[in-house]
Each structure stands twice: as structure tokens, then as C-alpha cells.
Amino acid sequence: MSDRPLTEREHEILSFLLTAPGIPDVDILRQQAAVATGVGCECGCATVGLNVDPSAAPQASPDIRRDLVETTTDDIARVHRAQPLRFFGDDGETVDPQRTPTARDLDGYIGLILWTTGDGWLDSIEMQLVGNFERPATFPPTEVFAAPAVSGEPRAWNPYTDDP
């Protein structure tokens, strides 16, 4: 897939993710976001790769974490009202466009992660999901998501204090 301008919704989501408190070099990342172009995901979902022309915006700190910002929603009913989802049928594999969602269909979550390249450049907005619905081709609107937050520090699992 080739580079293209970001859609209005992609710009909206990127700007929303960059409102998370405590993002290092946030002003530089906002300058990058203003000139970023996108590459759609090969599977057709909303995930978008971000490309920034180094001559058009400054580089952020090379120490910036890769999984920079995240947000989620588990209110699938609200997502469905804002942007209709396509649910799988009773076989769990075939999309049934006429399906009225059940409580089971509305159980799940959609998460977004803003990634950097690991050397100071925006890299992608990844959509993750769990649920009985097809991956949306566009991001749901920002109002369905929790406030974005800087991703937590990775740490090793401790067998003495952490549940398995």
C-alpha cells in the first residue's frame, strides 16, 4: 500500500492520543502529527502506519518508548451506536449484516496504541480488539474511548507477588 494523506478521523484519533498527560516531547510529536502521512493496514482494519518526512518536522528524543500512548473502551454498545459494527453469526465465523447484537456480541473491547519507531518518530496507530465483531475499517470516534494515557513501564513478572 502506498502513502496517502491521513483521513479526518485518523487526524482526530492521533490528536486525541497526543493529549495524554506526561508525553515526553509532545510538542515535537504534535509537529510530526501535523505533517504525517499514512499507510493503511493490509487486512483492511483501521490500523494505520504513520510516515513523517524528517525535513518537515523535528525528531523527538530517541529514548521515547515505542508503545507510547494507549486508550480503550469496553462499551461496545456505545461504539455500535456511534459507528455500526458488523457482528459474526452463530457460527462465529460468518458476518451476519442483519444480526441484532446480543449481550454476548456486546462483550469485548477495542484498544488503541500509538507507537513510535524507537528513535524519535511517530510510527503507527494500532487498533486491537476482542469481541464477536469484525475489525472496523475506520477508527471509532474519540468520545467512545477512555482518556488516553502514557503506556506503563514494562516490568518483569514476579512469581512471588504477581498472580499467574
Rosetta constraint file for C-alpha pairs under 8 A:
AtomPair CA 1 CA 39 HARMONIC 6.26 0.50
AtomPair CA 1 CA 40 HARMONIC 6.80 0.50
AtomPair CA 1 CA 42 HARMONIC 7.41 0.50
AtomPair CA 2 CA 39 HARMONIC 6.02 0.50
AtomPair CA 3 CA 37 HARMONIC 6.24 0.50
AtomPair CA 3 CA 38 HARMONIC 5.44 0.50
AtomPair CA 3 CA 39 HARMONIC 5.08 0.50
AtomPair CA 3 CA 51 HARMONIC 7.85 0.50
AtomPair CA 4 CA 37 HARMONIC 5.63 0.50
AtomPair CA 4 CA 38 HARMONIC 5.32 0.50
AtomPair CA 4 CA 39 HARMONIC 6.39 0.50
AtomPair CA 5 CA 36 HARMONIC 7.60 0.50
AtomPair CA 5 CA 37 HARMONIC 4.83 0.50
AtomPair CA 5 CA 38 HARMONIC 5.95 0.50
AtomPair CA 6 CA 10 HARMONIC 5.78 0.50
AtomPair CA 6 CA 11 HARMONIC 6.22 0.50
AtomPair CA 6 CA 36 HARMONIC 7.27 0.50
AtomPair CA 6 CA 37 HARMONIC 5.47 0.50
AtomPair CA 6 CA 38 HARMONIC 5.38 0.50
AtomPair CA 7 CA 11 HARMONIC 6.27 0.50
AtomPair CA 8 CA 12 HARMONIC 6.17 0.50
AtomPair CA 9 CA 13 HARMONIC 6.11 0.50
AtomPair CA 9 CA 138 HARMONIC 7.66 0.50
AtomPair CA 9 CA 139 HARMONIC 6.85 0.50
AtomPair CA 9 CA 141 HARMONIC 7.34 0.50
AtomPair CA 10 CA 14 HARMONIC 6.06 0.50
AtomPair CA 10 CA 139 HARMONIC 7.19 0.50
AtomPair CA 11 CA 15 HARMONIC 6.04 0.50
AtomPair CA 11 CA 33 HARMONIC 7.77 0.50
AtomPair CA 12 CA 16 HARMONIC 6.07 0.50
AtomPair CA 12 CA 142 HARMONIC 7.40 0.50
AtomPair CA 13 CA 17 HARMONIC 6.13 0.50
AtomPair CA 13 CA 139 HARMONIC 7.59 0.50
AtomPair CA 13 CA 141 HARMONIC 7.56 0.50
AtomPair CA 13 CA 142 HARMONIC 6.27 0.50
AtomPair CA 14 CA 18 HARMONIC 6.30 0.50
AtomPair CA 14 CA 33 HARMONIC 7.07 0.50
AtomPair CA 14 CA 114 HARMONIC 7.82 0.50
AtomPair CA 14 CA 125 HARMONIC 7.56 0.50
AtomPair CA 15 CA 19 HARMONIC 6.71 0.50
AtomPair CA 15 CA 30 HARMONIC 7.54 0.50
AtomPair CA 15 CA 33 HARMONIC 7.55 0.50
AtomPair CA 16 CA 20 HARMONIC 7.76 0.50
AtomPair CA 16 CA 142 HARMONIC 6.88 0.50
AtomPair CA 16 CA 148 HARMONIC 7.45 0.50
AtomPair CA 17 CA 69 HARMONIC 6.46 0.50
AtomPair CA 17 CA 70 HARMONIC 7.26 0.50
AtomPair CA 17 CA 71 HARMONIC 7.76 0.50
AtomPair CA 17 CA 114 HARMONIC 7.03 0.50
AtomPair CA 17 CA 148 HARMONIC 5.65 0.50
AtomPair CA 17 CA 149 HARMONIC 7.90 0.50
AtomPair CA 18 CA 23 HARMONIC 7.46 0.50
AtomPair CA 18 CA 26 HARMONIC 6.92 0.50
AtomPair CA 18 CA 29 HARMONIC 7.78 0.50
AtomPair CA 18 CA 30 HARMONIC 7.10 0.50
AtomPair CA 18 CA 69 HARMONIC 7.69 0.50
AtomPair CA 18 CA 148 HARMONIC 7.97 0.50
AtomPair CA 19 CA 148 HARMONIC 7.02 0.50
AtomPair CA 20 CA 69 HARMONIC 7.09 0.50
AtomPair CA 20 CA 147 HARMONIC 7.16 0.50
AtomPair CA 20 CA 148 HARMONIC 4.98 0.50
AtomPair CA 20 CA 149 HARMONIC 4.88 0.50
AtomPair CA 20 CA 150 HARMONIC 6.17 0.50
AtomPair CA 21 CA 149 HARMONIC 6.66 0.50
AtomPair CA 21 CA 150 HARMONIC 7.07 0.50
AtomPair CA 22 CA 150 HARMONIC 6.72 0.50
AtomPair CA 23 CA 68 HARMONIC 7.69 0.50
AtomPair CA 23 CA 69 HARMONIC 7.96 0.50
AtomPair CA 23 CA 150 HARMONIC 6.31 0.50
AtomPair CA 24 CA 64 HARMONIC 7.06 0.50
AtomPair CA 25 CA 29 HARMONIC 6.33 0.50
AtomPair CA 25 CA 60 HARMONIC 5.90 0.50
AtomPair CA 25 CA 61 HARMONIC 6.98 0.50
AtomPair CA 26 CA 30 HARMONIC 6.07 0.50
AtomPair CA 27 CA 31 HARMONIC 6.36 0.50
AtomPair CA 28 CA 32 HARMONIC 6.35 0.50
AtomPair CA 28 CA 57 HARMONIC 7.50 0.50
AtomPair CA 28 CA 58 HARMONIC 6.28 0.50
AtomPair CA 28 CA 59 HARMONIC 6.98 0.50
AtomPair CA 28 CA 60 HARMONIC 5.92 0.50
AtomPair CA 29 CA 33 HARMONIC 6.10 0.50
AtomPair CA 29 CA 60 HARMONIC 6.69 0.50
AtomPair CA 29 CA 121 HARMONIC 7.54 0.50
AtomPair CA 29 CA 122 HARMONIC 7.05 0.50
AtomPair CA 30 CA 34 HARMONIC 6.22 0.50
AtomPair CA 31 CA 35 HARMONIC 6.90 0.50
AtomPair CA 31 CA 57 HARMONIC 5.86 0.50
AtomPair CA 31 CA 58 HARMONIC 7.45 0.50
AtomPair CA 32 CA 36 HARMONIC 5.91 0.50
AtomPair CA 32 CA 52 HARMONIC 6.14 0.50
AtomPair CA 32 CA 56 HARMONIC 7.73 0.50
AtomPair CA 32 CA 57 HARMONIC 5.31 0.50
AtomPair CA 32 CA 58 HARMONIC 7.15 0.50
AtomPair CA 32 CA 121 HARMONIC 7.57 0.50
AtomPair CA 32 CA 122 HARMONIC 7.07 0.50
AtomPair CA 33 CA 52 HARMONIC 7.80 0.50
AtomPair CA 33 CA 122 HARMONIC 7.58 0.50
AtomPair CA 35 CA 52 HARMONIC 6.45 0.50
AtomPair CA 35 CA 53 HARMONIC 7.51 0.50
AtomPair CA 35 CA 56 HARMONIC 6.85 0.50
AtomPair CA 35 CA 57 HARMONIC 7.30 0.50
AtomPair CA 36 CA 50 HARMONIC 6.06 0.50
AtomPair CA 36 CA 51 HARMONIC 5.40 0.50
AtomPair CA 36 CA 52 HARMONIC 4.76 0.50
AtomPair CA 36 CA 53 HARMONIC 7.40 0.50
AtomPair CA 37 CA 50 HARMONIC 5.74 0.50
AtomPair CA 37 CA 51 HARMONIC 5.21 0.50
AtomPair CA 37 CA 52 HARMONIC 6.59 0.50
AtomPair CA 38 CA 48 HARMONIC 6.05 0.50
AtomPair CA 38 CA 49 HARMONIC 5.38 0.50
AtomPair CA 38 CA 50 HARMONIC 4.73 0.50
AtomPair CA 38 CA 51 HARMONIC 6.06 0.50
AtomPair CA 39 CA 48 HARMONIC 5.59 0.50
AtomPair CA 39 CA 49 HARMONIC 4.88 0.50
AtomPair CA 39 CA 50 HARMONIC 6.55 0.50
AtomPair CA 39 CA 51 HARMONIC 7.87 0.50
AtomPair CA 40 CA 44 HARMONIC 7.09 0.50
AtomPair CA 40 CA 45 HARMONIC 7.81 0.50
AtomPair CA 40 CA 46 HARMONIC 7.15 0.50
AtomPair CA 40 CA 47 HARMONIC 6.53 0.50
AtomPair CA 40 CA 48 HARMONIC 4.78 0.50
AtomPair CA 40 CA 49 HARMONIC 6.35 0.50
AtomPair CA 41 CA 45 HARMONIC 6.03 0.50
AtomPair CA 41 CA 46 HARMONIC 6.86 0.50
AtomPair CA 41 CA 47 HARMONIC 5.51 0.50
AtomPair CA 41 CA 48 HARMONIC 5.74 0.50
AtomPair CA 41 CA 49 HARMONIC 7.26 0.50
AtomPair CA 44 CA 137 HARMONIC 5.89 0.50
AtomPair CA 45 CA 127 HARMONIC 7.90 0.50
AtomPair CA 45 CA 135 HARMONIC 5.60 0.50
AtomPair CA 45 CA 136 HARMONIC 5.57 0.50
AtomPair CA 45 CA 137 HARMONIC 4.30 0.50
AtomPair CA 45 CA 138 HARMONIC 6.80 0.50
AtomPair CA 46 CA 126 HARMONIC 7.78 0.50
AtomPair CA 46 CA 127 HARMONIC 6.63 0.50
AtomPair CA 46 CA 135 HARMONIC 7.75 0.50
AtomPair CA 46 CA 136 HARMONIC 6.18 0.50
AtomPair CA 46 CA 137 HARMONIC 4.63 0.50
AtomPair CA 46 CA 138 HARMONIC 4.53 0.50
AtomPair CA 46 CA 139 HARMONIC 5.47 0.50
AtomPair CA 47 CA 124 HARMONIC 7.40 0.50
AtomPair CA 47 CA 125 HARMONIC 5.70 0.50
AtomPair CA 47 CA 126 HARMONIC 4.66 0.50
AtomPair CA 47 CA 127 HARMONIC 5.29 0.50
AtomPair CA 47 CA 139 HARMONIC 7.95 0.50
AtomPair CA 48 CA 124 HARMONIC 5.59 0.50
AtomPair CA 48 CA 125 HARMONIC 5.46 0.50
AtomPair CA 48 CA 126 HARMONIC 6.61 0.50
AtomPair CA 49 CA 123 HARMONIC 5.97 0.50
AtomPair CA 49 CA 124 HARMONIC 4.19 0.50
AtomPair CA 49 CA 125 HARMONIC 6.55 0.50
AtomPair CA 50 CA 122 HARMONIC 6.24 0.50
AtomPair CA 50 CA 123 HARMONIC 4.86 0.50
AtomPair CA 50 CA 124 HARMONIC 4.84 0.50
AtomPair CA 50 CA 125 HARMONIC 7.53 0.50
AtomPair CA 51 CA 122 HARMONIC 7.12 0.50
AtomPair CA 51 CA 123 HARMONIC 6.57 0.50
AtomPair CA 52 CA 56 HARMONIC 7.46 0.50
AtomPair CA 52 CA 57 HARMONIC 7.36 0.50
AtomPair CA 52 CA 121 HARMONIC 7.15 0.50
AtomPair CA 52 CA 122 HARMONIC 7.09 0.50
AtomPair CA 53 CA 57 HARMONIC 6.85 0.50
AtomPair CA 54 CA 58 HARMONIC 6.57 0.50
AtomPair CA 54 CA 59 HARMONIC 7.13 0.50
AtomPair CA 59 CA 120 HARMONIC 5.32 0.50
AtomPair CA 59 CA 121 HARMONIC 6.11 0.50
AtomPair CA 60 CA 64 HARMONIC 7.42 0.50
AtomPair CA 60 CA 119 HARMONIC 7.65 0.50
AtomPair CA 60 CA 120 HARMONIC 4.21 0.50
AtomPair CA 60 CA 121 HARMONIC 6.38 0.50
AtomPair CA 61 CA 119 HARMONIC 6.93 0.50
AtomPair CA 61 CA 120 HARMONIC 5.04 0.50
AtomPair CA 62 CA 118 HARMONIC 6.26 0.50
AtomPair CA 62 CA 119 HARMONIC 3.92 0.50
AtomPair CA 62 CA 120 HARMONIC 4.49 0.50
AtomPair CA 63 CA 118 HARMONIC 6.89 0.50
AtomPair CA 63 CA 119 HARMONIC 6.59 0.50
AtomPair CA 63 CA 120 HARMONIC 7.14 0.50
AtomPair CA 64 CA 68 HARMONIC 7.52 0.50
AtomPair CA 64 CA 116 HARMONIC 7.59 0.50
AtomPair CA 64 CA 118 HARMONIC 6.25 0.50
AtomPair CA 64 CA 119 HARMONIC 7.00 0.50
AtomPair CA 64 CA 120 HARMONIC 6.17 0.50
AtomPair CA 65 CA 116 HARMONIC 7.02 0.50
AtomPair CA 65 CA 118 HARMONIC 6.12 0.50
AtomPair CA 66 CA 115 HARMONIC 5.23 0.50
AtomPair CA 66 CA 116 HARMONIC 4.65 0.50
AtomPair CA 66 CA 117 HARMONIC 6.08 0.50
AtomPair CA 66 CA 118 HARMONIC 5.03 0.50
AtomPair CA 67 CA 113 HARMONIC 6.55 0.50
AtomPair CA 67 CA 114 HARMONIC 6.19 0.50
AtomPair CA 67 CA 115 HARMONIC 4.70 0.50
AtomPair CA 67 CA 116 HARMONIC 6.60 0.50
AtomPair CA 67 CA 151 HARMONIC 6.38 0.50
AtomPair CA 68 CA 113 HARMONIC 7.25 0.50
AtomPair CA 68 CA 114 HARMONIC 5.67 0.50
AtomPair CA 68 CA 115 HARMONIC 5.62 0.50
AtomPair CA 68 CA 116 HARMONIC 6.71 0.50
AtomPair CA 68 CA 150 HARMONIC 5.74 0.50
AtomPair CA 68 CA 151 HARMONIC 5.50 0.50
AtomPair CA 69 CA 113 HARMONIC 5.68 0.50
AtomPair CA 69 CA 114 HARMONIC 5.11 0.50
AtomPair CA 69 CA 115 HARMONIC 7.32 0.50
AtomPair CA 69 CA 148 HARMONIC 6.52 0.50
AtomPair CA 69 CA 149 HARMONIC 5.50 0.50
AtomPair CA 69 CA 150 HARMONIC 4.36 0.50
AtomPair CA 69 CA 151 HARMONIC 5.08 0.50
AtomPair CA 70 CA 111 HARMONIC 7.15 0.50
AtomPair CA 70 CA 112 HARMONIC 5.49 0.50
AtomPair CA 70 CA 113 HARMONIC 4.45 0.50
AtomPair CA 70 CA 114 HARMONIC 6.34 0.50
AtomPair CA 70 CA 148 HARMONIC 5.56 0.50
AtomPair CA 70 CA 149 HARMONIC 5.60 0.50
AtomPair CA 70 CA 150 HARMONIC 6.43 0.50
AtomPair CA 70 CA 151 HARMONIC 5.98 0.50
AtomPair CA 71 CA 111 HARMONIC 5.66 0.50
AtomPair CA 71 CA 112 HARMONIC 5.38 0.50
AtomPair CA 71 CA 113 HARMONIC 6.80 0.50
AtomPair CA 71 CA 145 HARMONIC 6.37 0.50
AtomPair CA 71 CA 146 HARMONIC 5.85 0.50
AtomPair CA 71 CA 147 HARMONIC 6.50 0.50
AtomPair CA 71 CA 148 HARMONIC 4.67 0.50
AtomPair CA 71 CA 149 HARMONIC 6.51 0.50
AtomPair CA 72 CA 109 HARMONIC 6.88 0.50
AtomPair CA 72 CA 110 HARMONIC 5.62 0.50
AtomPair CA 72 CA 111 HARMONIC 4.07 0.50
AtomPair CA 72 CA 112 HARMONIC 6.24 0.50
AtomPair CA 72 CA 145 HARMONIC 5.51 0.50
AtomPair CA 72 CA 146 HARMONIC 5.85 0.50
AtomPair CA 72 CA 148 HARMONIC 7.99 0.50
AtomPair CA 73 CA 109 HARMONIC 5.51 0.50
AtomPair CA 73 CA 110 HARMONIC 5.49 0.50
AtomPair CA 73 CA 111 HARMONIC 6.44 0.50
AtomPair CA 73 CA 144 HARMONIC 6.50 0.50
AtomPair CA 73 CA 145 HARMONIC 4.94 0.50
AtomPair CA 73 CA 146 HARMONIC 6.17 0.50
AtomPair CA 74 CA 107 HARMONIC 7.41 0.50
AtomPair CA 74 CA 108 HARMONIC 5.78 0.50
AtomPair CA 74 CA 109 HARMONIC 4.16 0.50
AtomPair CA 74 CA 110 HARMONIC 6.56 0.50
AtomPair CA 75 CA 79 HARMONIC 6.53 0.50
AtomPair CA 75 CA 106 HARMONIC 7.60 0.50
AtomPair CA 75 CA 107 HARMONIC 8.00 0.50
AtomPair CA 75 CA 108 HARMONIC 7.80 0.50
AtomPair CA 75 CA 109 HARMONIC 7.04 0.50
AtomPair CA 75 CA 144 HARMONIC 7.48 0.50
AtomPair CA 76 CA 80 HARMONIC 6.02 0.50
AtomPair CA 76 CA 106 HARMONIC 5.18 0.50
AtomPair CA 76 CA 107 HARMONIC 6.72 0.50
AtomPair CA 76 CA 108 HARMONIC 6.58 0.50
AtomPair CA 76 CA 109 HARMONIC 6.55 0.50
AtomPair CA 76 CA 110 HARMONIC 7.88 0.50
AtomPair CA 77 CA 81 HARMONIC 6.23 0.50
AtomPair CA 77 CA 106 HARMONIC 5.74 0.50
AtomPair CA 78 CA 82 HARMONIC 6.22 0.50
AtomPair CA 78 CA 144 HARMONIC 6.63 0.50
AtomPair CA 79 CA 83 HARMONIC 5.83 0.50
AtomPair CA 79 CA 84 HARMONIC 7.22 0.50
AtomPair CA 79 CA 85 HARMONIC 7.72 0.50
AtomPair CA 79 CA 140 HARMONIC 6.53 0.50
AtomPair CA 79 CA 144 HARMONIC 6.14 0.50
AtomPair CA 80 CA 84 HARMONIC 4.38 0.50
AtomPair CA 80 CA 85 HARMONIC 5.31 0.50
AtomPair CA 82 CA 140 HARMONIC 7.37 0.50
AtomPair CA 82 CA 141 HARMONIC 7.30 0.50
AtomPair CA 83 CA 140 HARMONIC 6.35 0.50
AtomPair CA 83 CA 141 HARMONIC 7.87 0.50
AtomPair CA 85 CA 133 HARMONIC 6.54 0.50
AtomPair CA 85 CA 134 HARMONIC 7.00 0.50
AtomPair CA 85 CA 136 HARMONIC 6.85 0.50
AtomPair CA 86 CA 95 HARMONIC 6.44 0.50
AtomPair CA 86 CA 96 HARMONIC 7.00 0.50
AtomPair CA 86 CA 97 HARMONIC 5.97 0.50
AtomPair CA 86 CA 133 HARMONIC 5.56 0.50
AtomPair CA 86 CA 134 HARMONIC 5.57 0.50
AtomPair CA 87 CA 95 HARMONIC 5.71 0.50
AtomPair CA 87 CA 96 HARMONIC 6.11 0.50
AtomPair CA 87 CA 97 HARMONIC 7.03 0.50
AtomPair CA 87 CA 99 HARMONIC 6.66 0.50
AtomPair CA 87 CA 101 HARMONIC 7.00 0.50
AtomPair CA 87 CA 105 HARMONIC 6.88 0.50
AtomPair CA 87 CA 132 HARMONIC 5.84 0.50
AtomPair CA 87 CA 133 HARMONIC 4.10 0.50
AtomPair CA 87 CA 134 HARMONIC 6.12 0.50
AtomPair CA 88 CA 92 HARMONIC 5.28 0.50
AtomPair CA 88 CA 93 HARMONIC 5.88 0.50
AtomPair CA 88 CA 94 HARMONIC 5.41 0.50
AtomPair CA 88 CA 95 HARMONIC 4.20 0.50
AtomPair CA 88 CA 96 HARMONIC 5.60 0.50
AtomPair CA 88 CA 99 HARMONIC 7.95 0.50
AtomPair CA 88 CA 132 HARMONIC 5.77 0.50
AtomPair CA 88 CA 133 HARMONIC 5.59 0.50
AtomPair CA 88 CA 134 HARMONIC 7.01 0.50
AtomPair CA 89 CA 93 HARMONIC 6.72 0.50
AtomPair CA 89 CA 94 HARMONIC 5.59 0.50
AtomPair CA 89 CA 95 HARMONIC 5.67 0.50
AtomPair CA 89 CA 96 HARMONIC 5.11 0.50
AtomPair CA 89 CA 99 HARMONIC 7.05 0.50
AtomPair CA 92 CA 132 HARMONIC 7.19 0.50
AtomPair CA 95 CA 133 HARMONIC 7.85 0.50
AtomPair CA 95 CA 134 HARMONIC 7.28 0.50
AtomPair CA 101 CA 105 HARMONIC 5.45 0.50
AtomPair CA 101 CA 106 HARMONIC 6.69 0.50
AtomPair CA 102 CA 106 HARMONIC 6.46 0.50
AtomPair CA 103 CA 107 HARMONIC 6.50 0.50
AtomPair CA 104 CA 132 HARMONIC 7.58 0.50
AtomPair CA 105 CA 131 HARMONIC 6.77 0.50
AtomPair CA 105 CA 132 HARMONIC 5.14 0.50
AtomPair CA 105 CA 133 HARMONIC 7.07 0.50
AtomPair CA 106 CA 131 HARMONIC 7.42 0.50
AtomPair CA 106 CA 132 HARMONIC 7.58 0.50
AtomPair CA 107 CA 131 HARMONIC 6.23 0.50
AtomPair CA 107 CA 132 HARMONIC 7.71 0.50
AtomPair CA 108 CA 129 HARMONIC 7.33 0.50
AtomPair CA 108 CA 130 HARMONIC 5.13 0.50
AtomPair CA 108 CA 131 HARMONIC 4.45 0.50
AtomPair CA 108 CA 132 HARMONIC 7.57 0.50
AtomPair CA 109 CA 129 HARMONIC 5.57 0.50
AtomPair CA 109 CA 130 HARMONIC 5.46 0.50
AtomPair CA 109 CA 131 HARMONIC 6.62 0.50
AtomPair CA 110 CA 127 HARMONIC 6.96 0.50
AtomPair CA 110 CA 128 HARMONIC 5.72 0.50
AtomPair CA 110 CA 129 HARMONIC 4.36 0.50
AtomPair CA 110 CA 130 HARMONIC 6.69 0.50
AtomPair CA 111 CA 127 HARMONIC 5.70 0.50
AtomPair CA 111 CA 128 HARMONIC 4.98 0.50
AtomPair CA 111 CA 129 HARMONIC 6.10 0.50
AtomPair CA 112 CA 125 HARMONIC 6.64 0.50
AtomPair CA 112 CA 126 HARMONIC 5.53 0.50
AtomPair CA 112 CA 127 HARMONIC 4.68 0.50
AtomPair CA 112 CA 128 HARMONIC 6.22 0.50
AtomPair CA 113 CA 125 HARMONIC 5.63 0.50
AtomPair CA 113 CA 126 HARMONIC 5.16 0.50
AtomPair CA 113 CA 127 HARMONIC 6.69 0.50
AtomPair CA 114 CA 122 HARMONIC 7.89 0.50
AtomPair CA 114 CA 123 HARMONIC 7.66 0.50
AtomPair CA 114 CA 124 HARMONIC 5.96 0.50
AtomPair CA 114 CA 125 HARMONIC 4.62 0.50
AtomPair CA 114 CA 126 HARMONIC 6.52 0.50
AtomPair CA 115 CA 122 HARMONIC 6.41 0.50
AtomPair CA 115 CA 123 HARMONIC 5.32 0.50
AtomPair CA 115 CA 124 HARMONIC 5.15 0.50
AtomPair CA 115 CA 125 HARMONIC 6.19 0.50
AtomPair CA 115 CA 126 HARMONIC 7.51 0.50
AtomPair CA 116 CA 120 HARMONIC 6.73 0.50
AtomPair CA 116 CA 121 HARMONIC 5.49 0.50
AtomPair CA 116 CA 122 HARMONIC 4.36 0.50
AtomPair CA 116 CA 123 HARMONIC 4.46 0.50
AtomPair CA 116 CA 124 HARMONIC 6.81 0.50
AtomPair CA 117 CA 121 HARMONIC 5.46 0.50
AtomPair CA 117 CA 122 HARMONIC 6.16 0.50
AtomPair CA 117 CA 123 HARMONIC 5.18 0.50
AtomPair CA 127 CA 139 HARMONIC 7.84 0.50
AtomPair CA 129 CA 135 HARMONIC 7.50 0.50
AtomPair CA 136 CA 140 HARMONIC 7.90 0.50
AtomPair CA 140 CA 144 HARMONIC 7.12 0.50
AtomPair CA 141 CA 145 HARMONIC 7.82 0.50
AtomPair CA 157 CA 162 HARMONIC 6.66 0.50
AtomPair CA 158 CA 162 HARMONIC 5.45 0.50
AtomPair CA 159 CA 163 HARMONIC 7.38 0.50
AtomPair CA 159 CA 164 HARMONIC 7.44 0.50
